[in-house]
Amino acid sequence: DDGNLESGDGCNTKCEIEVGYVCCEITAGTKGSRCVPGNPADQEAICGAKLCGNGIRDGGETCDDGNIIPADGCSPTCEVEMGWVCLPMAPPGRGRIIPDVCEPACG
């Protein structure tokens, strides 16, 4: 979500990343993601290193529920907490940023 409802700026009216654009994390003091022309394969070089809590399982993360709140199943370092199960809610793909859902493990 880049903070507006305009297409052609990297993020369409459905808040999906448009072809040929890279959208970086929402940062404090902004109204939305910063979208710039670029190749998604170069996202880290364009935006910088990924952060836990962005709703995307980045390298080494076993979960990412879109926050860094402890004791909700996914730790502030994006590791599944003991006694919990975290499930990805969206298949990998361009513009598919849907955080994991974590639930207490049964048994």
Residue frames as qw, qx, qy, qz and C-alpha x, y, z in Angstrom:
[[0.000, 0.891, 0.454, 0.000, 0.00, 0.00, 0.00],
 [0.486, 0.191, 0.016, 0.852, 1.64, 3.20, -1.16],
 [0.090, -0.430, -0.413, 0.798, -0.89, 5.49, 0.52],
 [0.355, 0.366, -0.118, -0.852, -2.98, 6.39, -2.53],
 [0.701, 0.316, 0.609, -0.193, -5.48, 4.84, -4.96],
 [0.439, 0.753, -0.284, -0.400, -3.60, 5.60, -8.19],
 [0.921, 0.103, 0.307, 0.217, -2.34, 2.98, -10.63],
 [0.611, 0.708, -0.030, 0.352, 0.85, 3.48, -12.64],
 [0.096, -0.854, 0.387, -0.335, 2.99, 4.47, -9.65],
 [0.215, 0.380, -0.869, 0.231, 4.14, 0.98, -8.68],
 [0.115, 0.177, 0.881, -0.424, 1.14, 0.00, -6.56],
 [0.175, -0.320, -0.634, -0.683, -2.26, -0.43, -8.24],
 [0.471, -0.390, 0.003, -0.791, -5.73, 0.34, -6.88],
 [0.898, -0.277, -0.292, -0.179, -5.87, -3.17, -5.34],
 [0.417, -0.788, 0.446, -0.082, -2.60, -2.53, -3.46],
 [0.937, 0.052, 0.260, 0.229, -0.70, -5.00, -5.63],
 [0.311, -0.603, 0.414, 0.607, 2.81, -4.30, -6.84],
 [0.669, 0.688, 0.023, -0.279, 2.79, -3.43, -10.54],
 [0.893, 0.193, 0.176, 0.366, 5.06, -5.11, -13.09],
 [0.528, 0.560, -0.050, 0.636, 8.45, -3.39, -13.37],
 [0.227, -0.769, 0.190, -0.567, 8.30, -1.88, -9.87],
 [0.552, -0.088, -0.698, 0.448, 9.74, -2.62, -6.45],
 [0.391, -0.765, -0.100, -0.501, 7.96, -1.42, -3.32],
 [0.361, 0.266, -0.669, 0.593, 9.99, -0.94, -0.15],
 [0.352, -0.436, -0.747, 0.359, 8.85, -1.20, 3.46],
 [0.197, -0.873, -0.247, -0.373, 6.61, 1.41, 5.04],
 [0.506, 0.074, -0.431, 0.744, 8.80, 3.59, 7.21],
 [0.229, -0.654, -0.509, 0.511, 7.93, 5.80, 10.14],
 [0.016, -0.584, -0.003, 0.811, 6.60, 9.19, 9.11],
 [0.127, 0.121, -0.654, -0.735, 5.31, 8.06, 5.70],
 [0.667, 0.134, 0.186, -0.709, 1.82, 7.32, 4.44],
 [0.950, 0.218, 0.134, -0.182, 2.77, 4.13, 2.60],
 [0.822, -0.100, 0.372, 0.419, 5.36, 2.05, 0.81],
 [0.081, 0.742, -0.362, -0.558, 7.91, 3.68, -1.46],
 [0.820, 0.318, 0.463, 0.107, 7.53, 2.17, -4.95],
 [0.017, 0.739, -0.430, -0.519, 10.21, 2.71, -7.57],
 [0.820, 0.472, -0.250, -0.208, 10.86, 1.29, -11.04],
 [0.100, -0.597, 0.794, -0.060, 13.06, -1.78, -10.78],
 [0.654, 0.092, -0.730, -0.174, 13.47, -5.53, -10.95],
 [0.773, -0.540, 0.011, -0.331, 11.98, -7.43, -7.97],
 [0.915, 0.006, -0.236, 0.326, 15.14, -9.56, -7.91],
 [0.422, 0.361, -0.252, 0.792, 17.04, -6.39, -6.94],
 [0.427, -0.785, -0.309, -0.324, 14.66, -5.44, -4.10],
 [0.722, -0.557, -0.155, 0.380, 17.24, -5.83, -1.34],
 [0.526, 0.049, 0.122, 0.841, 19.75, -3.68, -3.22],
 [0.028, -0.580, -0.317, -0.750, 17.08, -1.02, -3.86],
 [0.528, -0.707, -0.225, -0.413, 15.35, -1.05, -0.46],
 [0.129, -0.581, 0.669, -0.445, 17.98, -2.38, 1.89],
 [0.163, 0.054, -0.973, 0.153, 17.89, -5.51, 4.03],
 [0.539, -0.450, -0.542, -0.461, 14.54, -7.01, 4.92],
 [0.164, -0.343, 0.582, -0.718, 13.21, -6.75, 8.43],
 [0.159, -0.284, -0.933, 0.156, 11.33, -9.12, 10.65],
 [0.115, 0.532, 0.550, -0.633, 7.73, -8.03, 11.04],
 [0.187, 0.329, -0.339, -0.862, 7.13, -7.02, 7.43],
 [0.763, 0.264, 0.307, -0.504, 4.66, -9.86, 6.78],
 [0.766, 0.521, -0.356, -0.125, 7.01, -11.64, 4.36],
 [0.887, -0.356, 0.228, 0.185, 9.15, -14.65, 5.26],
 [0.340, 0.848, -0.405, 0.009, 12.59, -13.38, 4.39],
 [0.659, 0.367, -0.627, 0.196, 15.78, -15.45, 4.44],
 [0.290, 0.158, -0.773, 0.541, 16.12, -17.46, 7.64],
 [0.447, -0.139, 0.323, -0.822, 12.72, -16.52, 9.08],
 [0.024, -0.145, -0.989, -0.015, 10.49, -19.43, 10.12],
 [0.027, 0.742, 0.668, -0.049, 7.47, -17.11, 10.42],
 [0.128, 0.007, 0.002, 0.992, 6.50, -13.48, 9.85],
 [0.018, -0.630, -0.769, 0.103, 3.15, -12.39, 11.23],
 [0.152, 0.737, 0.288, 0.592, 3.56, -8.73, 10.31],
 [0.350, -0.877, 0.088, -0.316, 4.60, -7.50, 13.76],
 [0.476, 0.360, -0.665, 0.449, 7.35, -7.87, 16.35],
 [0.594, -0.502, 0.220, -0.590, 5.11, -8.54, 19.35],
 [0.131, 0.268, -0.939, 0.172, 6.33, -11.40, 21.57],
 [0.262, 0.110, 0.861, -0.423, 4.13, -14.28, 22.81],
 [0.629, 0.413, 0.097, -0.652, 1.80, -14.23, 19.78],
 [0.926, 0.220, 0.307, -0.004, 3.32, -17.30, 18.13],
 [0.698, 0.525, 0.008, 0.487, 5.95, -15.56, 16.01],
 [0.578, -0.556, -0.164, 0.575, 8.79, -14.01, 18.02],
 [0.073, 0.940, -0.051, -0.328, 10.29, -10.52, 17.51],
 [0.172, -0.553, 0.690, 0.435, 13.11, -12.29, 15.63],
 [0.710, 0.335, -0.285, -0.550, 10.63, -14.14, 13.36],
 [0.212, 0.173, -0.961, 0.050, 11.02, -17.59, 14.86],
 [0.656, -0.392, -0.486, -0.424, 8.04, -19.80, 15.69],
 [0.284, -0.510, 0.557, -0.590, 7.58, -19.70, 19.46],
 [0.098, 0.045, -0.982, 0.155, 7.36, -22.91, 21.47],
 [0.224, 0.387, 0.785, -0.428, 3.82, -24.28, 21.60],
 [0.413, 0.649, 0.089, -0.633, 2.69, -22.48, 18.45],
 [0.574, 0.245, 0.652, 0.431, 2.21, -23.25, 14.75],
 [0.153, 0.659, -0.057, -0.734, 2.48, -20.51, 12.11],
 [0.607, 0.382, 0.656, 0.233, 1.01, -20.94, 8.65],
 [0.102, -0.175, 0.333, 0.921, 1.71, -18.82, 5.58],
 [0.413, 0.554, 0.547, -0.473, -1.53, -17.30, 4.32],
 [0.546, 0.758, -0.076, -0.349, -0.47, -16.53, 0.76],
 [0.896, 0.164, 0.214, 0.354, 1.50, -18.41, -1.86],
 [0.397, -0.461, 0.234, 0.758, 4.76, -16.75, -2.86],
 [0.422, 0.562, 0.535, 0.469, 4.42, -14.30, -5.72],
 [0.199, 0.206, 0.056, 0.956, 4.59, -10.71, -6.80],
 [0.321, -0.362, -0.072, -0.872, 2.35, -8.44, -4.76],
 [0.745, -0.379, -0.512, -0.198, 1.28, -11.20, -2.36],
 [0.174, 0.305, -0.610, 0.711, 2.10, -9.78, 1.05],
 [0.710, -0.487, -0.213, -0.462, -0.16, -11.49, 3.57],
 [0.151, -0.571, 0.702, -0.397, 1.32, -12.17, 7.03],
 [0.396, -0.022, -0.916, 0.062, 1.46, -15.65, 8.56],
 [0.652, -0.509, -0.042, -0.560, -1.26, -16.67, 11.01],
 [0.261, 0.266, -0.847, 0.380, -0.02, -18.24, 14.24],
 [0.748, -0.405, -0.171, -0.497, -2.17, -20.45, 16.46],
 [0.479, -0.503, 0.672, -0.258, -1.48, -22.44, 19.62],
 [0.368, 0.231, -0.877, -0.206, -0.39, -25.98, 18.78],
 [0.826, -0.270, -0.069, -0.491, -2.93, -28.63, 19.69],
 [0.964, -0.148, -0.200, 0.089, -1.73, -31.26, 22.17]]
